Amino acid sequence: MNLSRLAALAVFFMMIMSTFVTVPTYNVGAMEGGCMDYDDTNDNGLYDEGEPCYDDDDGGRPPGEGEGCMDYDDTNDNGLYDEGEPCYDEFEPEFDYQSVLVDMISLSQWDVNIGGHFSVEESNEMRYMIAEMCDMLGVVPSTPNVISQPCLDAFVEMMNNDSFDDFEPDMCDAFGLTDDQCEDFTSCEEGGGLSCLRVMQELCGDTTSPGPYDICRHWEDSDMMTIIGAMFDYEVLASPTEDQATAFLESIEAIWGDGGHYQPEDIANYDVHHFNIIEEEVANYTVDIHGVHNETTGEGFEPTYVYLYEGTLDYPTSDEVPWIKGNNRVCEYVSAVDLSVDCSNSLGGLLEVGAYSMFITNSCNHQWEYNESSDSHDFVGYDCQYGSYNLSIYNDDNGSHVDDIVGEISTDDPEFTFADVHVSHRHDSEEFAFFPYYDTSDYQLTAGDDTAYFYSAQEAADDNQTLMVWLYDGSFDSTQWYENLMYVSSGRENDDDSDNHSYFNMSEFEPGTYIFVTTGEHTHANGSYDAGVYAKDDVALTSWSGQLDDSDDRAYFTYGYHEYYQNNDHDDNGDDFGKSVFENIEAWRDDSQTGVVAANNIVDIFWAADAAGMFHGDNNNHCEDGHCDEASHCEDGHCGGDSHCDDGHCGEEHHCDDGHCNASDGGHCEDGHCNDDHCNDGHCGDGPGEGDCPFTDQETCEVLQYLCNDEDDGGNPVMCGWEAAHYCLENEDSGCDEIVAACASPVSTEHASICAAYNDFNHDAFHAEHDGGGGVYLDGIEGEETPHNWDDDKGTLDPENIVGDIMLHDNSSIIMSNEFVLTFDPVDNTLSEHIFEIVDVGDDMGYHCWSEPGMSGYEMRISFDLVNDGTEDCGDGADEPQDMDDDGVNDSWFDCNDPTGTQVNMEKTNDGTEDCPNGADEGVYLGDGPDLNFTFSVLPEYEIVSCTNCSDSVISDDKTTVTFTISNGEDISIVFREVSTQPDCDHVVGVGADYTFNPAELDIKVGETVCWQWENAPDAHNVIEIDVAYDASLNITEIMAGFNSGAVSNSGDFRHTFSEDNQTHYYVCEPHATMGMAGTVTVGAGSEGDRIPEVLEDSGLPNVSFMVGALVLVGAASLRRRIH
């Protein structure tokens, strides 16, 4: 990880907020119009307070010449900006303080969270700005002084795109919509829902003959739309009659039947144990959950779920208030060497004083039978597990075995129905409990091969288990089971116990690669299978067999695989929705409620389901009519990049509509045909077509389409070659083979410059230059961050203090944060102490080539030494002075990023004179920015020993956390170690400010323990026993013997128990022995020998140790000067 990112965190986050100054901004409560005609007396391109403004001048100056003050105090209430009125256009929010949280996950992995906290004043200003801008731009329906989540999302999206110009036009006027209809229509762009469907019905009419607008082509006829249309028709009735309600209810029954979507409740039997914790018993406890094998039946039983509640309860209530937690299941390899799997089932945590109830439960599965007459499955009851259990309880704080709880779950035990809290726990507890063997097989589907279906006959080794198949599109990553997952077939969904098989209908699949992953239904399940892909005439297109056993790899999957059945009509939302609808219909049918009450309830159920997202679609793919793939890149030659597509035509940068193009540079296209230099096959683009780029990564192709153009078209062949080489060295891409072939000797004249740069690219030198040389190290191993490109995600604005009425958030701080994981590989667990180092903090603030084209993200960062050196290192040449308007005069500017908003000409950068108030134009580190408040925490089994160069550091009482401030460029070093049980202190020796031990001479009894303790001392110390009483002429390394505290540290707690009687022990502080820092411990009568000499009174020439120590100090001082 590059630590310059931490040091320049203010720059990192300010990049996000910088777009506040690129658009009109508003002061609190102000909606004035701005000064559009002014004299820019300081040539900074902005209106500054005091500059002459002529907006309300009736003289001869034409209006609209200036850029305008858009945010000002209209002190004379004339509705115009007047010279001298305060102007706030240059508002740039800055962090009040920044925080870095480093939490130990394991010795090799650390969670890092970086946060920037804006001041309450600037946070108040930002909230007003966001609310007013969303209202002004009409991006989403907005209420004055209220920020909705869609408003914030739209604002952040425009801010990240550095553009507030490309928002969707207001279509409400075009369709003549009312305000309410317009709000509903806007919801269509946010994923849909009933509001969207309602306005679509009003616009397009009946789904069987949609019209009259172009958007009505999406208005499809379906059973669901028929029911929803009937619901809308009923909903608008002011006072519906019983007949009208009956017609609505019967329309539901006519399509959905009489309840076929019913999903029974989840139940379980339970046993309960009550207990109390008194003051002396407060501790951390773990309950290990074990089953008991019944040798008579040959079956085993283990409690499925164990719940802990606060208080004395007799029923596992659905109320979350007394709920504490439930058990957790984890399956993992026994060790790196032993690949057998151990699955644990436990519950643990801190128990305070009070009464508790522990519920032990079984599991009950739903039983279904196929009903041939209705062609559906009927619920016929529950299949529950019963047996004995044994719970072992341990006190984690002292390691003692406290108790065993034994019992039995039987049919005589009471039942309970799962509530939301139990369902949520079930999902959470199963996350790391399903760890099966897996086997993979690929199938390449090509056009015209008549592929119809996949079939697999499976036989598990355990008759109570089954094998299952997971179908993936394109690729399968064993570390991310959910990526590219299409469907799952468990074999159970066929409801035929005599024939365990999996099946997928592939008749509508597009050509491509499909991966079939076979696993067991349970972590320990194995077995065999015969599988194949078949044509419509049942002829096998391909077939294969396999065996699952301990020779296969394992991976985590999800127990919730039923949600991925290909013909899934039992998803959770649908279950709850359908159940609620038919409960009301049944109540109406048995006359327990009127039709009007039932119909009104069902309308409410529809809207509640809508609020839960049931009727909302996935709006990530902006393409229709089959032209676009899942990544929003459109096929059939029409679209490229991240364009938003409509009916196969292109949007975003290419601005295509219905086949007609008007490119962003003014428009070179007419009637669907292009006449600029970049047109191919009748389609328009801003650079090389998608087929011209050999790489599979679209973002890299977009970068290269600028760099690899001819130089006459703005290309940069050197940067093109470097960027391609950099990409190929860090990615596996078949396109790299094409580059290698093109750049092999002899190289064509056309490719000569690009290939020369490609072949000469120095990867190590590139990162040494662009990464700034800093980093985070653990025991000398540099950390790598995951995700690797976390900086491309420019940070997250926490909505907690933004969304809602801005007055309710008044004086609360807005927070922007980012999070990643640092991984150190390998780590050495055998070390007695570990050192976490943060090095080269802020040596070079760097320079960022923010402007396109050419680079993106932190690849834009270059060393500041390269700025204004005569060579364009940025893809757009932003690091060098530029003549922007071709008038022969350099007019590019460098932003000092200081509170005054100073800008200097690029020609003044790196010229040896600091023109910026903060010296930024000469690469000076921006040390006047907010400090980093750093919190570093280790796991309980470790303790922090010291924190070097940590300003205002405080180590917690349990020594697991240290807080400090980084306010300069010095390296940070944190020493920590595993906690070992230490003896109690019989005597304590401290460290004096005059480099002495206190007491220096100590008489003790045999068997007693002496503790040398110091905390946050100005200098680092240690304790080393030597053979004889210290003399300045002695070489300590030659006389070391006995106890030794190890490396020097600013804080220490070293303990030694003296087990031999009548002995005299001499010791020193190694770096300060020559200053008299020595001591003696006499056990009993002591042994013969001199007492400690008075070292401070020694005279004569300095010895070798003294000179070495002095040289070290001089070298350290020099190093500090170099760092500063």
N, C-alpha and C positions, 0 to 999 in steps of 0.2 A: 504494500500500500504506500502511496506517495503522501508524505506528511505535509507537503506544501499545501495540500487541500485543506488541512485543518488550520494551518497558519493563515491562509488567505480565505477563511470561511466567509468573512464579510463580503469579499469580492464575489465569491461563489453564490451567496444568496442575493446580493444586490443585483446580480445579473437578472434574476427573476423579476425583481421589483422595478428594474430600470425602465420598463416600458410605461410606467406611470408618467414619465416625462415625454413620451412620444405621442401621447394623445391628449386631448383637452382634459384638464383636471379641475376639480371644483373644491372650493373651500367649504367649511362647515356651514350649511344653510344657504350657500350662495349658488345662484344660477345665472350669473351675469354673462354678458355676451363676449367680452374680451376686447383687447386693443389689436385691431387688424392692420393699423397703419402707424408705424413708429420709426424713429431714427435709431438704428442699431449702432450706437456710438462706440461700443467696445468691440464690435465685429465678432461677437460670440454666437451669433445665430439665434439668440433668445431675447425676449423682452426682459429688461431689468428695471427694477423700480428706479424712477428718476429720469429714465429716457423719455424724450418728447413723444407724446402720443397724439394723433390727429383724428381719432375716430369721430369726435363730435365737433370737428372743425368744419366750418362752412366755407373755408377758403378753397384754393385751387388744387390742393393735393388730391389725387384720385384715391378713392377708398380701396382697401384690400391689399396694400403694398406690403405690409409687415406680416410677421407670423403670429402676432397677437398675444396679449395676456388673457388667458382664458379663465383664470382663477384669481379674483381680486375682491377687495372690500369696496363696495359702491358707497363711499362715505357721503356723497351728495344726493344719493337716490335718484340719479337721472337715467339709470338703466344703461349707461355707457362707461367705459373706462376713461378716467381723466388722469392727466399727468400728476404724479405725486400720490395717487391712491395705492395702497399696499398690493403687491402682486405676488402670487404664490406658485407661479408656473414651474419653478425649479424645485418643487418639493420632491425630495428623494428620501424615502424612509431608510433609517439605519438602525442597526440592532442596538438595543440598550445593553444587552449582554448576550453571550453565547455559551452554550453548554455542550459538553462532550461526556457521554456516559459509556464507560467500557465495563461490561459485565462478563465475567468468566462463565462460559458454558462448559468447557472442559479445558485441560491444559493446552490442547491444540486448537480450540475454537473459542472466539470471543465476540460477543455481540457489541456493536458500536452504534450509538445513536447520537446524531449531531443535531442540535437545535439552535435556532436563532430567535431571540425574544425581542420584539419591538417594544419601544417605550409605549406607555399608555396614551401619551399625547399623539404619537404617530399612528398608533393602532386606531384611535378614534377617528383620525383624519382618513386613514385608509378605508375604514368601514363606510364612511360617507361617500368616498370616491367610488367604491365598488357599487354601492346601491344606486347612486345617481348615474353612473355610466351604464349599468344594465338597463336602467329606465330610459336613458337617452338613446341607446343603440337599438332598443327594441328587440334584444336577442331573445329574451323570454318575457312572458308577462310578469310585471313587477309591481310592487306596492311601494309608495314613497317611504323611504327610511326603513325598508325591510329587505333583507337579503335572503333569497331562497337558495336552496342547494343547487337547483339548475342554473340560477343566476351566477353563483360562485363558480360552478363547473365551466360555464360558458366564458366567464371572465378569465379564468386560469388558462383555458384552452387558447383564447386569443392572445393572452399574455405570453404563453410559451411559444406561440407561433410568431411572436413579435409583430403582430398585425391585428388591428381593430377594423380593418376595411372589408375583410372577406366574409362577413356574416351574412346569413341567409336574408333575402329580401322579405319584406312584410307581404305575405300573400293574402292576408285577411281582407284588405281593401279589394284585391282582385276578385275575390269570391263574394264580396258584399256581405261578409260575416258580421254578426253582432259581436259585442265585446265578449259575451259568454261563449259564443261559438268560436271566436278567435282563440280564446284560452284553450278550448278543447282541441282545436286544430293544432296548436303548438305542441300539445302532448303527443301528437303523432310522431314528431321528430325526436321525442325522448323515449321511444320504445313502445308507444301505443297505449292500450288500455281502453276501458269502456268509454271514457270521455272522447277519445279519438274515434272509436267505432260509432259513437252517437252522432258526431258531426259529419262523419263519412256517410252515414245513412241519410242525414238531412241533405247533404250535398248530392249524393249519387242515387238515392232512392232505393228501390227494390234490388236485391242482389242478382235476381234472375235476368234483369235487363238494365245493367248499370249505365249511368250517364249523368250529366252531359259533358263533364270535364275530363281532361286527359288523365288525372289521377284516379278516376273511377275505374280504370282498367284493372286496378288491383282489388277491386271490390268483388270478392268471390262468393259464389253461392255455396253454403255448407249447412249441415245440421245445426252446428253451433250458432252460426249467424242467424238462422231462422229463429232459434230460441231467444237469442239476444235481441233480435228485432221485435219479437213478441213482448219481451220484457220492457223495451223502450216504449212500445205502443201502450202497454198497461201503465207504465210509470207516469206518463203525462196526464192520466185521467185524474181530475180533481177529486171526484168522489166515486170510485169504482163500485159497480154493483156486484152482487154475488154471481150473476151470469157472466159478467166480464172477467171476474177472477177465475171462474170455472174454465172459461175458454183459454186463458193463459196457462192454467195448471194442466189442462188436457193436452195443450200443444207440447208441453214438456214430456208428458207421458207418451205421446204419440211417437216421439223421436227417441227418447232415452229409455223407454220401457218403464217398468214399475220398480226400479231400484237396483238394476244390475250393476251399478257402480258402487254399491255398498261395500265398505271396508270395515270389518269388525275391529273392536277395540283390542289393544294389547293388555293382557292380564298376567298375573303371576301369583303363586302362593308365597306366603312369607311367615317367618318366625321372628320374634322380637326379643332383644335382651336390653334391660335397663341397667344403668350404672351411674355412679357419682364420682366426681374427681374433687378431692379436697386439696387444701393449699400445698401440703407436702407432696402431693402426687402430680402437680403441674409439670408437664414434660412433653416432649415430642414422642409419639407412639407410632408403631407400625403394626398393622394386623395382616398377617400372612394367611391367605385363604386357601384351604386345602379341601379336596374331595375325599371320599372314602370308597374304596373298591369293594363291591359286594361279591364275595367269592362264590356265593350260592347261585346267583344269576349270571355271574361273569360280567356284570355291567358296572360302570363307575358313575359317580355323580359328584359334581362340584357346583357350589352356589354360583349362579350366573351374575347376580348383582348384590352388592352389600352397600347399604346406605347408612349414613350417620346423620342424625338430627340432634338439635339442641332441645333439651327438655324431655319430659317423660310423656311419650306418645304411644298410642296403641295402634295407630294406622299411619302408613307412609303418606302423609298429606301432600297435596299438590302445591300447598303454600310454600313459596321459596324462602320465607323469613326464617323458619327454624332449620331449613336444610343447610347442612354444612358441606358435605361432599359424598361422592360415591367411589367405589373401587376402580382400580385402573389395571388394565391388562397390557402387558408388553411382552412381545416375543423377539428374541435376538439370539445371535450366535453366542455360544458359551465363551469363546475367546477367538483371537485371530488365528489360532492354531487348531482349536477344536471347533469344527463347523457344525456340530450338532446344535439343535435349537432348544433353548430353555424359555418357557413361557411362564411368567410370574403373574400372580393375581393378588393384589394387595391394596390396602387403604391406609393412609398415614397422614400425620399432621400434628400440630400443637393442640393439646387439650388444656384449656383453662379450667378454673374452678366452676363447677356447675353440674347439672344433671344431663344425661345423654341417653339416646335411644338408638340402638343398632338393629337394622332390619336385614335379615338374610333371606334371599329369594331364590326361586328356581326360574325356569323359562318355560313358556307355553307357546308353541307354534300353531299358526292357523292351519286348519285342515279344510281342503276344498275337494269337491267331487264334480266331475263334468256332467252337465245336464244336456243330453242330446237334443231334447225337444226345444230348448231355448238357445242352444249353441253357446252356452256360457257356463261358468263354474259357480257352484253354490257353496256357500260356507256351511260346514257341517259340524264345527266344534273346534276344540283345542286339544293338542297333543302335548302334555306337560311332563317334565322330568321330575323324578322324586329320588330321594336318597339321603344318606347321612353326610354330615360335614364336620370339619375340625378347623377352628380358627385359633391361630397362635398369636399372642399379643406380646410385643417387645417394647421396652423403654429404650428409645434410641439414644437418650442422653447419657445413660450409664451402661447400656448394652445388656441389661438384664432381661430374662424371660419372665414376664409378669403373670400370665395366665393363659389357659386354654378354654375356648368356648366350643363345646360339642353339642350337637343336636341333630335333628332330622326334619326334612321337609316332606310332608305326606299329603294325601288327599284330605286329611282332616284339618289341615291348616287353613286359615282364612285367605281369601283372595283380595287383591286390590287392582285397580285399573290404572294403567300408566297415565300420568299427567305430563305436561310439557317439560317439567324439570327432569323427569325420569327418561323421557325420549332424548332430550339433549345430552344427558349423561351417557346414554347408551351409545350415541354417535361418538362422543368424545372418548369413551373407554375402549372403543373398538379400533381407534385410529392406528394403533401400533400392535394390534393383536392378530392380524391376519398376515402371515409371513410365509406363503406357500412356495413349493417348488414351482418352476415354470419351464415351459418348452415352447419354442417359437417356430413358425413356418411361414414363408412368404409366398404370395401368389400375385403374379403380374397379370392384371386384366387388360386385355387389348380390345380395341373396337372390332366388333364382328365375330367374336368367339362364342356368342350365344350363352354366356354365363348365366345360370339360373339360380343356383343355391349352393350353400355349404352345408355339409352333414358330417357329424362325427359321432361314432358309437363308442361309448366310454365304459370302462369297467374299473371301479375303484377297488383297492385291496380290502377296504372295510365296507361291508354291505350297507352300513348306516351312512356312508358318505357317497359323494359323487364327484366326478371331474367336471370342469366347466371351461368355457372358451371365451376369450376377450378379443374383440375385433378392432384393429387399429387401421387408420388411414394414413399411408405414407411411411410412417416410421413408428418404432416403439422404443421408449426410453425406460429402462427398468427402475430408474430412480424417480420417475414421475408417471405413475400409472394412469393419470387422468389426461395426459397430453395425447391428442389425436384419437382418444377412445371414441368409438362409434357405438358399439353395442356389446352386450354380454349375454351369453346363453348359459344358464346354470344347469340345464338338464332337468331342473325341477319345474320350470314353467310349463313343461309338457304334461305334467301331472300323470305320468305313467311310470309307476315304480318298477314295472317289469322291463322297461327299456330306457336306460339312461342315455340320452343322446342330446346333442346340441345342433341347432339349425339356424341359419341366417338366409333370408331372402336377398339375393344379390342381383335380381333381374333389372333393377333400376340403377345399379351402381355405375359411376363414371369410370372410364379407363384410368388405370393407375396401379400402384402397388398397395396390397393389403396384407396385413400381418395378423395371423391367428396365434394367440397365446393361450396355451392350455395350462391350467393350474388345478390344484385340488380345491375342494370346497372348504377344507380346514387346513390349518398350518401344517399338520403332520400327515395329511392325506397323500397317498400315492396310488399309482395304478397304471393302466395301459389304455390306448385308444387307437382307433382307425378312422382317419378323416379324409375328406376329399372335397373338391369343387366340381359341380356337375352342371351339364347343359340341360336345356328344357326337356330333352328326350331321355333324361336320366343317365346319359353317357358320361363317365368320369373324364373330366378335362385334365385333372391331376389328382393324385391320391398319395397318402403317406401314413405311416404308423409311428407311434412313439410310446415311450415308457417314462413315467415320472417316478424318480426315486432319489436317494441321497447323493447321486452323482450330478444332479441338476443344480443350477443356481436357484437362489431364493430372491424374492422381492416383496415389498409391501404393496398390497392392493386394498380395496375397500370392501367392508362387509355390506355396504349399501349398494351392491351390484344390481339389485332388482330394479333400481331406478334406470338402468341402462338396457332393460329388455327391449328388443326391437319392436315388439307390439305391446308396449307398456301402457296399460290403462289403470294402473294402481299406484300412480305417484302420490306422495303424501298430500300435496295441496289438493289434487283431484279427489283423493279419498275423503278428506275433510269436507270439501265443497259438496261433492255428490251426496255424502251422508247427510249433511245438513239440509240439502234440498229435499231429499226423499223422506226425511223425518217429518217435514212439514206436509208433504203430499200424503203420507200415511196418516198423519193426524187429521187431515181434511177428509180422507176416505173413511176413517172410522168415527167421524163426526165429533172428535174431541176438540176441533176448532173449525171456524168458518173458512170458506174459500178465500174471503177477502183478507183475513188474518194470515192465512198460509201464503197467499200471493204477496202480500206486503212483506212478510218475513223473507221470502225468497228474493225479492228485489234487494232487501238489505244485505242478504247473503252474497248476492252478485257483487255489490259494491265493496263489501268487506274483502271478498276474494280479489277484487281488482286492486284494492289498497295493498294486498299482500303480493302483488305482482303476477297473479295468475294469468291475466289477459295481456300481459306486456310481452312484446317480442324482443328479440336480440337485434339491437340497432347498430351493431358493430360493422355489419356488412351493408354498404350503401349501394348495393347493386341489385338489379332485378333482371328478369327475363332470361336467366340462365347464362349471362355473359361473364359473371364475376365469380372468382373463387373465394375461399373463406378468408383470405388475407386482404380482401378488398382490392386485389389486383385483378384486372379484368382480362378475360381471354378474348379470343376471336379477333385479335388485332386492334381492338378499339381503345383500350385504356392501359395506362402504366402508372407506376409509382403508387402513391396512396390516394389516388383520385377518387372522388365521390361520383359514382356512376348511376346513370338513369337510363334504363332500357338499352344498355350496352354502349352508351355514349359517355363522354368524359367530362369531368368537372374539375374543380380546383384550379391548378395552374393553367390547364389547357382550355378551360372555359368552353367546353363543347356542349352543345345543346341540340339534341335531335339530329346529329350528324353535321351540324353547322358549327364552324370553329371561329373563335375570335381571340387569338392568342394574346397573352398578357402584355405583350410589347406593343399593343396598339391594334393588332388584328391583321393577319395576312391571309385569312381564309375566307372563302366565299362558297356558298352552296355545297358545303361538305368537302370541298377540294382546297388544297393548300398551295400557296405559291411562295413560301419562304425557303430558306436554304436547308431547313431541317425536316422536310416533309417526306414521307415514305408511304407509298401504297395508298395515297389519299387520306392518310391520317396525320394528325399534327402533333408536334412535340417541341420541347425546348432544347433538345440535344440529341445525342445518339439514341436510336430506338432501343427498346428493351432487348431485342435480339442481338444488338451490337455488343452487349456486355456479356463476357463469358462467365461471370460469377453468379452464384445463386443468391447471394445476399443483396437484396434490392437497395438497401441504404448505401452500401458501398458503390453500387452501380450509379446511384444518383450523384454521389461525390465525383466519381470518375467521369461522368458525362460532361462535366465542366472542364476538368483538368486535362482530359485526353483529346479535346478538340484541337484543331490546328491553332497555332499561335495567332494567326490572323483573326481567328474567331474567339480570342480570349483564353485559349488553352495554355497549359504550362507543362511541357513534356517531362521536365525533371520531376516536378511534383507528382505527375501521373505515374512515372516509373517508381518513385519512392512509395507512393500510397499503395500501388499494386503489390510491391515487394513486401511492405509491412503487413498487408492483409494476408498474403499467402504464407508468410512465416508464422502467423498466429491462427490460421484457420485451415481446415481441410476442405478444399473445394476443387472439383474437377476442372473448373475454369483455370486454375493455376497451371495445369498441364498445358493448356493452350498458350499461356504466356511464355512458359519455358520453351515450348516449341518455336514460337515466333521470335524469341530472343536468342535462339541457338545460332551459332555461326554457320553460314554467312547471314548477317542481319540485313534486311532490306533498308534502303535509304529512307523509306517512309517511317520505319520504326527505330531508326538509329538512335535518336536522342532519348526516346522513352526506354529502350532496352539498355542503353548505357547507364542510365540512372537506376534501372531495375537491378542490373548485375552488380553495381557498385554500392548498393544500399547497405549501410552498416547498422544492423539491428541494435546492438548494444549501445553504440554511440547515440542512436536516435533516442533511446529511453534515458540514457544518462543526461541528454540535453533537455528532453521534454518533460521528464519526471522530476527534475530539480535535484536529484541525488539523495533526497531525504527518504525516510521510511520508518516503519515500526518493526522492531525486532524482538524476538523472544529467544534468549540464549544464543544470539547471533543468527537466528533463522528469520529471514524477512517474511512478513505476513502478506498473504494474498487475500483480496477482498472478494466476497460473493454477495450480490452479483458483481461481476467484474466491471460492468459498465454502469454502476450505480449513479455515477455523476451525470449520465445522460438523462436520468430522471431528475429534473432540476430542483427537486425538493417538493414537499407536500405542505400546503397551507392547512393547518388544523382548523376544521370548520367550527370547533366548539365555541370559540369566541368571535365567530363571524356570522354564521347563519342565524337568522331570526331578526327580531326588532333590534335595530342597532342601539337604541337607547338602553335596552336591557343589558347590553355588553359594554356600556360606557365604562371607561377606566379599567378595562381588562386588556391584557397583553395578547397580541396576535403572535402565534408561534409558527415558524416554518422549520421543518425537520427532514432528515433523511436517515436511513438505517441500513446497515450492512453487517456482514459477518467476516471477521478476520480469521484466517486459517494459517497455522504454522505447521509445516510438514518438512522433515520429521521433528518430533519433540523427544526429549530425553528425560524420562521419568525418574532416572536414577540420581539426578543431581540433587545435592543437599539444599541448594538454593537456586532460584530462577531469577533472571533479570529481564524485565520488560522495558525496552528502550524506545524512546521517541527522539529521533535524531534529525539534525539539520532543519530545525523549525524556523521557517521564515528567512532563510539565507537569501532567497531571490523571489521577489513577488511575481516574476514572470510577466508575460504579455499574452493577451488572448485575442486571437483573430476572429472576433465575433461575427464579422460580416461574411455572408456567403458571396461567391461560391467557393468550393474547394475543400472545406474541412467542416467538422462538426464536433460538438462536445469538447472534452479536454484534449482531443487531438489537435485542437486549435492552439493550445498553449505552447509558447516557445520561450526560451531563455531571454530575459530582457537585454542581455548583451547583444542580441541579434537585431534589436530595434535601431533603425536609422544607421545601418552599417553599409548601405549601398547595395544590399542584396535582398530581394523580396522573398522572405521565408514563408509568409502567409500565402495561402492560395489566392487571395485577392489583393496581395500587395499592401495590406493595411499597415504593416510594420514599417513602411517607408513613406516619406513625404510624397504626396500625389497632387497633380494639377487636375482638379475635379471638373473644371469647366473649360479646359483647354485655352486659358487666356495667358499662359506662360508664367503664372504665379502659383506657387504651392498654396493650396487652401484646405489641406486636411489637418484635423485638430486632434490633440491628445487630451483626454479627460483626466484631470488630476484626482478625481474621486475624493475631493475634500469637502468639508461642510460649506465652503463658499461657492462651490460649483465652478471653480477655475478651470479654464481650458487654455492650453498653449499650443502653438504651432508645432507640427511634427518635426520641423527642422531643428527645434530646440531640445529634442529628446537625445539623451546620451551625448551631450556636447560639453560636459564637464561643469555646467552651471545649473544650479537648482532653481528653475523658474516656478515650479509648483510650490505652494506654501509647505507642503509635506515632503518635497523632494522626490515625488513619484516619477517625474520626468527623467530622473537619473537612476531609476531602479531601486530607490530606497524603500526598504520594507515599511509597510504602513503600520508602524507601531502605535499610532495614536488611535487605532480602532479599539473596539471593545475587547476586553480580555476574554480568554477562554476559561470558563469555570469547569474544571475537570473533576470527574468522579470515577475512581477506579476501584472495582470490587472483585474479590476472589471468592471461591467457594468456601464453605465452612471448614473444610478439611485443610485449608491453607491459612497462613497468616502473613501480613505485610510486615516486613522488617524495616524498610527505609524507603524514602523518596527523595532523591537527590535533585537539586535545582527546582524544587517544587515550592513556589511562593505561597506563603500562608497555609502550609499543609497541616491537615489534622487527620490523624489516624484514629479510627473508631475504637471504642473500648474492647471490642472482640477482635480487633486487628484484621478485619476482613475488608475494610473500606478506607480509602484515603481520598480526601478532597483537597484540591489545591488550585492554583491559578497559573496559567501560562501567560506571561506578560512580556516576555522577551524571546530572543532566539536561542537560548541555551538548551542543550540536549537534556531530556528528562530520563531518569533512570529509577525504576521501581524494583526493589528487591523483595521477593516473597518466597516462602518455603512451606513445606508440609508441616502441619501441627504435630508435634510430638509431646507425649506426656512428660511434664517436667516435675521434679520434686519441689516440695515447699521450701521456702527460704527460712533458714535459721539466722542468717546474717546477711545484710545487704551492704554492698560497697557501691558508692556513687562516683560520679565524675565531677571534679571541681572546675571552676572557670579558669583556674591558674594551672591547668594541665597536671592535676594530681588525682590520685585515687583517695576517696574519703570513706572510711579510714584507710590509711596506707598500710598500717600494721594491724593485724587481727589475730587474736588467740581464740581457738575453738576447741571443741571436743571431737574425738573421733566419731565418724558417722554423721556429723552435721554437714549441712549444705550452705555454701556461700553463693550469693546471687550478685553478679555485677550488672547494674541496671543504669541506663541513661536514655533520655528521650529528646529528640530534636536538638541535639547538641550542635553548636556552630561548626565544629570539626568532627570528622569521622574517627572513631576509636575502635580498638579491639583489645583482647586479653590473651596474652601468650605466656605460658610457664617457661622458665629457663632453668638451667642446671645450677647456677651459682648466683649470688647477689650481683646485681647489675653494676657494671663499670663502663664508663664511656668509651673505653678502649676496646670493648668486646664487640664481636660480630654476632648479632642476635641470631642470624640464620644458622650459626654453627653451634649454638648452645640451647636451641629450642628443645623442650622436653615436656611431656605430660599434657595438661589440659590446654585447649586452644579454642578460642571463640570463632575463628575463621576470618573472613574478609572484614575490613574496616567498615563502619556504618555510623550514621548520625544518630541512630537509635539502636539500643541493644538490650537484651535480657539473657545473659549467659549464666548458667548454673552448673556447679560442680559439687559432688558429694565426696568428702574426704574419708576414705575407708581405712587408711593405714595410720596407726597411732604414732606419736612421738616423731613427727616429721616436720621439717621446715620447707615451705614452698615459696619460691621467688617468681615473680611475674612482672611483665611490663606491658605498656601500650606500644606496639611496634613503631608507629610513625612518630611518637612523641617521647620515646625513651630518653633521647638526648636532652630533653627539656625537664627531665626528672620525674616522668610519669611512670612510677614503678611501685611495687608493693610486696608485702609478705603475708603469708598465712601460716601461723604456727599451730600445729596440731599436738595437743598434749604438751609434753615437755620440750618438743621440738628436737631437731637434730643439730649436731655440731656444725658451726659455720658462722661467718660474719653476717651482721644485719645489713640492711640496705645502705650503701654509701650515699652520701649527699651529692648527687650527680650535679645539682645546680652549682656546687662550689668547685667542680672540676675546672681545671684550666689547661691551657696548652692548645695546640693546633686542632682544628676540627678533624674528626676521623672520617673514614670513607662513608659510613652510613649517613653521617650528618650532611656531607656534600651531596650524596645521592638524593637525600630528602629535599635539600635546598633546590637542586636542579629540577626535581619533580614539581615543586611549587612554582618555580620560575616558568617552567614549561606550561603549567596549567594556566597561569596568568596570561601568558602569551596566547594560549588557545582561546581563552575567553575574549581577549581583545580581537582575535581573528573572527570569532563568531559574531561579535557585536559589529 
